[in-house]
Amino acid sequence: MGRESRHINRDPRFAPTKNVTTMKTQLFDENPADNRVSLTRNLEQENPSPAQAAFNKLLQQIEKKRAQITEWQSTISNFQQKYTLDLLPILQAKNKLKTAFVLRLDELYDIRDISRRERERLGDMILEFASDLLAQENNPQLEDICAKYQPQDTNPKHTERQAEILAAMKAEFMEMTGVDLGDEANDMSFDEFMQFAHEHLNERYAAEERARQERNEQRQAKRKKTAKQIAKEQKEAEDAQDIKLSVREIYRKLVSNLHPDRESDPQQRARKTELMQRVNQAYEKNNLLQLLELQIELDHIDPASLSNLSEERLQRYTKTLKQQLSELNAEKTQLEMEFRARFSIHPSDLGYNASPASVMRLLAQDIAAHQNELHRMKYELDEIKDAQSVKIWLKTMRYRDAY
């Protein structure tokens, strides 16, 4: 039984139950991908103006980014299902075998005909494997084994020296921080003291950082803004106003045509109520693109009319679409980061610009690798039963450690 170095989370308790695609509401979820209107199909123009070209390019970039997000959502869902059905049972089987392996080695620890050095090596391996398993689940039997093989310091001089070092550290800490540890300090072990000191210093540094930031904010508030800063803030305010204006004008047109209270037919009223919900959701998010799509979907505008917008409107729409593209980029990045964190996949395993297809390949590779390791573990457990087999196994483990 050797050490693992797989890419994907190995904890057998890790059984994803939450659909990753619902971790965060997507910008365009209200209008499913297969029902969306493509705004780029009717924008083929000869010699478009710079403003129209910028607008068209943004539409294409957004459509591409939305497709990427949809692909990632689908892949994550497939990954989660395959992980749960195919990989998780193998990981659970491996941990059962690991426990059986530790118990077998513990039985053979006192066997005759193995040297003192081999016995020490065997004890270290038992402790290592048992500790790894305890980090994943509680098991009283393994706790007893860990306690049995935990190294004990029997040198009185060394123990006395450790106590002197710990006392000196406590005194230095109290002098440096002004914190009186009191009588409780006498009963603190080295690990307990280090944890206490670490937490205290973190809290102190955090408080100092907050105070520093407050002082900086107060100083900045007193300073006069430069002409460049004022111009930048004015530009940002104008852009924000343009974005609101672009979204508001389409929103008002849609509300005017869709208001359910003006519809006498029950079926049409229900339909318009659902559409109004989509319109309101898009408006709350400043989602210009979805409002345009709703206009086309409801036949309120001809898609070709997007090629004949005024320069002023194009410029305003472009500002809004830039913001939406930025949000989509952030959405895709967060989706990938949450996925990597959920399954403990390091970027180096796939690369920072990995495709969804590479994710599924990685999972397939890990399933095969874990399955092979499971077979090897079964073989080793069957083989280790006497002094000679223990000796061979220890030599094999030294060879694996070397590589």
N, C-alpha and C positions, 0 to 999 in steps of 0.2 A: 504494500500500500504506500504509494509515493505522494509527494506534494503536488497539488494541482496549480495550474496557471491558466485557467480558462478565462474567456472574455466576459461571460454573462454571469450574473449573480448566482452564487452557488448555494445560498441559504435555503434549505428545503422548506422552511416555514414560509418562504416568500411565494405566495400563491396569489397572483393578481386577481382581484375581484372587481375592481373598478374599471369600467370601460375607459381606456385612455382617451378615446375621441371625445369624451365629455368632460375632460379635465378643465377645459376653459372654453367658454362660448366663443365660437369663431366669428369673424367679422361678417361673413356672408352666409352663415348657416340658415338664415331665415328663408333664403331662396336656394333650394337644393341645386347642386351642380348640374344635374342632367336637365333641369328646367330653366336654367338661366338663358337669357338672351345674350348672344355674342354681339358686342358693340363694335367689334373690329372688322366684321365681315363687309360692312358697307362703307368702309373708309378708304378704299383704294382710289387715290386721286393722282392726277398728274400735276406736278409743280404746286404742292400745297404751300400755303404761307408758313413762315417760321412758327407762328403761334399754333396753326392747325397741325403742323408736323409734330410739335412738342406734345400737343393734346393726344394725337393719334398714338405716339410712342408710349405715352403713359398708359393709355388704354391697353395696349399690347402687353406692357410689362405687368400690369395688374392682372390681366387674364392669365398670363403665364404663372404668376405667383399664386393665384388662387388654385390653379391646376396642381401646382406642387404641394400646396397644403392639403388638398383633397387626397392626393396620392399618399402623402405621409399618414393621414388619418386612417386610410384604408389599410396601409401596411402595418401600422401599429396595432390595429384591431386583429389582423391576421397573425402578427407576431405573438400577441398576447395569447391567442387561442392555441397556437402551436406550442408555445412555451408551456402552457398549462397541461395540455394533453400529451405532449411527447417528451419534453425535457424534465418537467417536474417529477414525474414518477421515477425516472432514472436517478435523479438527485436524492430522492427519498430512499430508494433502494441502496444507493451507495452509503448513505449515512447509517443505515441498519447494518450493513457489512462492516463499516468502520467500527461501530460499537462492538460487534462480534469479534473483530480483529483485536481490539484493545483487550477484551476479556480473555482471548486466547493467549496473547502475549503475557498477560498478567499471570495466567496459570503456569506458563513455561519459565517465568522469571527465575525461580529457585531451582530449576532443573540442573542436574549435575553435568559435568563435562563441558561447561562453557567458562571461558576465562573471566577474570575480574574486569578487564577492560571491556570485554563483550557484554558483561552484565551491566556495566555502567552505561554503555551505549544503548542497550535494550531498555533500561529504565528511562533514559532521556527520550527515546522514541515513544514509549508508552505515555509519558507525561505530555509530550507534544501533541499526540493524536487525541488524547482525552481532553486536553485543554481546548483544542479546536472544536471538538464536539460540544463541550459545555458552553462555548460561546454562542452556540446556535439553539440549544435547548437544555432545560433542567433535567438532570439525571442523577439521582442520589448515588447510584452505583459508581458512576464515573467520578462524582465528587470524592468518594472514598478513595478511588484509585489515584486521583490527583494528589490528595493529602498523603497517600502512602509514598508516592515517588517525589514529592516536593523536597528539594534539597534543604537540609537542616544544617545551620552553622553550629558546630559543636566546639569551636575554639573560643574559650572564655576571653582571651586577650582581644581577639577580633571583635567579639560582641561588645566588650567594654569600649573599644576604640570607636565603634559605630555610635554608641550612646554619647560619647564625648563630642563627636562630630555633629550629631543631631542637636545637642544642647547648645553648641556654639552657633549653629544656624538659627535656632530659635532666638537666642540673645541678639544676634546681628539683625534679625528681622524686626524685633521689637525696637531696637535702637534706630533703625532706618525709617520705620513707619510710624513710630510712636504708639503702636498698638500694644496694649497690655494683654497678653494671652491668658493670664491668670493661672489658676491651679489646673485648668483643663489641659494646659500645654504639657504637663508632666505625663499625662496618659496618652498623648498623641504618638502614634508610630511615625516612622519616617514618611510613609506614603500619605498618611492622614495630614501630617504637617504640610507636606508639599502641595497637597490639594487645597488646603486652607489658604496657604500663602498665594497660590496661583489665583484662586477666586478673589481674594482680597485685593491683590494688585490689579487684576482685571477691572474690578469695580472702581478702584481708585483712578486708573488710567482713563476709564470711560467718563468718570465725573470731570476729570481735568480736561478731557477733549471737549465735552459739552460746554464747559466754562470758556474754553478757548474759542470755540465757535461763536458763542454768545458775544464775546468781546469783539471778535472780528465783524460780526453782523452790526454791532453797535457802532464800530468805527466806520464801516462802510455806509451806514445810514447817515452819518454826519458829513461824509465827504460829498462834495458836489459832483454830479455826474458830468462826464465829458460830453462834448458835442457828438462824438461817435457813439457813445452809449445811448444818448437821447435819440439819435437818429435810428439806431438799431431797434430800440423799444417802440418807436413810432412805426417803423416798418412792420414789426411783429404784430402790433395792434391793427394796422391796416390789413395785413394778410388775414388775421383772425376775423376781421369784419367782412372781408371779401368772401371768406369761406362760409360764414353764416348767411350772407346775402345769397350766394349761389344755391345753397341748400334750401333756404327759406322760400325762394321764388318757385322752385319746382314743387316743394311740399304744399304750398298754398294751392297750386293748380290741381294737384292730385286730391287734396281734401275737398276742394270745391266740387269735383266730379264724383267723388266716392262716398260722400257723407251718407251713412246708412239711414239716418232719420228721414232722408228725402226719398227713400225707396219704399213703395207700397207692397211690392211683391216679396213674400217671405223668403223665398230662395235667393233672390237677388240681394235682399237685405243681409242674409247670412254670408253670402259671398263677399259683399262689400265690407262687412264687419271684419272678416278675415284679412282682406286686403288692407283695410285701414290699420290693422295691427302691424302689418309688415311696413306700411308707410311710416307709422309712428316710430317703430324700432329703427328704421333707417335714418329718420330725422334726428332721433336722440343721439345717434352715433355720428352725425354729420356725414352720412354715407351717400355722397352725391351719386356714385356709380349705381347703387342699387335703386335710387330714386329714378334715375334715367332709365334703368331696365324696366322698372314698373311702368313708366310712361309708355315705353314701347310695347310691353306686354299687354297693356290696356288699350293699345291703338290710339293713344293720345298724341303721339308724335310718330313721324316716319323716321326709321333709323338713318336714312340718308340725310336727314336734316342736320345731323351732327357734323356733316361736312360743310355746312353753310352757316355756322354760328358766327356772330360778330366777333371782331378782334377783342373787344372789351370782355365779352362773355367767355371767350376761349381762355383769356388770361386768368379770369377768376376761377373758371373750372379747373384750369391746370394747377393752380395753387391748392385747390381742394384735393385733386387726385394725387398730388405729391404727398400730401399728408396721409392719404389712404394707403399709398404704396409703402410709406415708411411704417405704418401700423401693420401692414401685411408682412413686411420683412421681419418685424419684431415678433409677430405671431408665429411665423414659421420657425424662427430661432428658438423661441420659448418652447414650442411643441417638441422640437428635436432635443432640447436640453432636458425637458421633463422626462422624455422617453429614455435618454441615456442614464439619467439619475435613477429612474425607477428600476432599470435592469442592470445598473452598475456597469455600463459600457463606457470605457475610456475612449476619448476622441482618437487616440493613437491606434485603437483597434480597427477603426474604420476610416479615419481621416476626417478633417473638419467639414468637408463638403461631400459627405457620403450620400449616395443615392439610396432610396428605399429598398431597391433590389439587393444592394450589398448587405443591408441589415438582415434580410432573410437568408442570404448565403452564410453569413456569420452564424446565425442560429443553427442552420443545417450542419455546419462544420462542428459546432459545439455539441450538438446531439450525438453525432457520430463519435466524437472524441470521448465524451462521457460514457457512451455505451461500450466502447472498447476498454475503457478503464474499469468499468464495472465487471466485465468478463475477466480481466486480469486480476482484480481483487478477489473474485470468487476462486480463481485458480490458486492464488497465494494462500488464501485461508485454508483451502483443502490440503495444501502442501506442508504448511508449518505445523508440525506435530511432535518434533523431538529436537534434541540438541543439535544434530547435524543440520537439520533444515533451518533452525534458527541462525546458525552460523552462516549458512549460504544466504539467507535473507538479509542479514546485517551487511554482508559484503555487497550484495546487490544495492542496498540503500546507499552505501558509501559511493558506489559508482554513479548512482543517479544524482546524488548531491554534487558530485564533481562536474556534472554536465547540466 
